[in-house]
Amino acid sequence: RFVADQEAALRARLIDQLSPLSEAEPPVLAEYVIALLKNDTALDDLRKMCLDQLVDFLQENTEPFVEKLFEDLKDWSWMSGAKKTGSATILQGQVLDHDETSRGKD
């Protein structure tokens, strides 16, 4: 799951990225992408689902868009406008904070 500021930052980024790629309304398509990402499924299955579900909207741009999306979700370096407590990553459809996941490993 995304916290509110992460979801808002992701939505804004998706709208910017999707605008030149599709004739669909970017805010609506961004909401659809976020809904896809909220599926509780394995990361590889989530990526495949995004590829399958977005091809009608993005056509030949689908694979590059999805690959970039998942790269961005791994490091959240683009999230400069929103608060973040640590570097976040997406794992099996869930966003986890590295600070929380690494506490027991010290």
Secondary structure per residue as TSV (DSSP state, phi and psi in degrees):
chain	resnum	aa	ss	phi	psi
A	1	R	-	360.0	153.9
A	2	F	-	-102.3	141.6
A	3	V	-	-78.3	162.7
A	4	A	H	-56.2	-45.0
A	5	D	H	-70.3	-31.7
A	6	Q	H	-66.9	-43.6
A	7	E	H	-65.4	-40.4
A	8	A	H	-64.4	-42.8
A	9	A	H	-66.0	-41.3
A	10	L	H	-63.7	-44.2
A	11	R	H	-58.1	-47.0
A	12	A	H	-61.7	-42.5
A	13	R	H	-65.4	-43.3
A	14	L	H	-61.9	-42.2
A	15	I	H	-59.0	-44.9
A	16	D	H	-61.9	-43.1
A	17	Q	H	-73.2	-35.3
A	18	L	H	-81.0	-24.8
A	19	S	T	-50.4	-49.4
A	20	P	T	-82.4	-5.7
A	21	L	T	-98.7	-16.0
A	22	S	-	-147.6	153.8
A	23	E	S	-83.8	-10.6
A	24	A	S	-67.9	156.9
A	25	E	-	-64.4	118.7
A	26	P	H	-54.2	-42.5
A	27	P	H	-64.2	-37.6
A	28	V	H	-68.4	-44.2
A	29	L	H	-66.0	-37.1
A	30	A	H	-61.9	-42.3
A	31	E	H	-62.7	-38.6
A	32	Y	H	-64.3	-43.3
A	33	V	H	-61.7	-44.1
A	34	I	H	-62.1	-41.7
A	35	A	H	-61.2	-41.0
A	36	L	H	-61.2	-42.7
A	37	L	H	-67.5	-20.7
A	38	K	T	-82.5	-4.0
A	39	N	S	-64.2	135.2
A	40	D	-	-87.7	85.1
A	41	T	S	-145.8	165.4
A	42	A	-	-61.3	149.8
A	43	L	H	-56.4	-45.7
A	44	D	H	-63.2	-39.5
A	45	D	H	-67.9	-37.1
A	46	L	H	-64.3	-42.8
A	47	R	H	-61.8	-45.7
A	48	K	H	-63.1	-41.1
A	49	M	H	-62.1	-42.5
A	50	C	H	-61.9	-44.1
A	51	L	H	-59.7	-46.2
A	52	D	H	-66.3	-42.5
A	53	Q	H	-79.8	-24.6
A	54	L	H	-96.7	-9.7
A	55	V	H	-60.8	-35.3
A	56	D	H	-65.5	-28.5
A	57	F	H	-90.1	-38.1
A	58	L	H	-107.4	-13.7
A	59	Q	G	48.3	-120.9
A	60	E	G	-68.6	-11.6
A	61	N	G	-88.8	-3.0
A	62	T	H	-61.8	-54.4
A	63	E	H	-62.0	-48.0
A	64	P	H	-60.5	-38.8
A	65	F	H	-64.0	-47.6
A	66	V	H	-65.2	-41.4
A	67	E	H	-61.5	-44.3
A	68	K	H	-64.9	-40.6
A	69	L	H	-57.9	-48.1
A	70	F	H	-70.8	-31.9
A	71	E	H	-63.5	-45.5
A	72	D	H	-61.9	-39.2
A	73	L	H	-70.5	-19.1
A	74	K	H	-73.3	-35.6
A	75	D	H	-118.7	-17.6
A	76	W	-	55.0	21.8
A	77	S	T	-63.4	-23.4
A	78	W	T	-76.4	-10.2
A	79	M	-	-86.3	45.6
A	80	S	T	-69.3	-26.0
A	81	G	T	-84.4	-8.9
A	82	A	S	-115.7	155.1
A	83	K	-	-68.1	142.3
A	84	K	-	-144.6	140.7
A	85	T	S	-94.9	-9.5
A	86	G	S	-177.9	173.9
A	87	S	-	-73.2	133.3
A	88	A	E	-104.2	155.8
A	89	T	E	-141.5	157.2
A	90	I	E	-101.8	133.1
A	91	L	E	-142.4	118.4
A	92	Q	T	49.7	48.1
A	93	G	T	78.4	5.5
A	94	Q	E	-124.1	142.0
A	95	V	E	-92.3	124.4
A	96	L	E	-119.9	147.8
A	97	D	E	-91.0	129.2
A	98	H	H	-58.3	-34.6
A	99	D	H	-61.7	-38.2
A	100	E	H	-74.3	-37.2
A	101	T	H	-79.6	-19.3
A	102	S	H	-102.0	-2.9
A	103	R	G	-58.5	-40.6
A	104	G	G	-78.2	-2.4
A	105	K	G	-101.4	3.5
A	106	D	-	-78.0	360.0
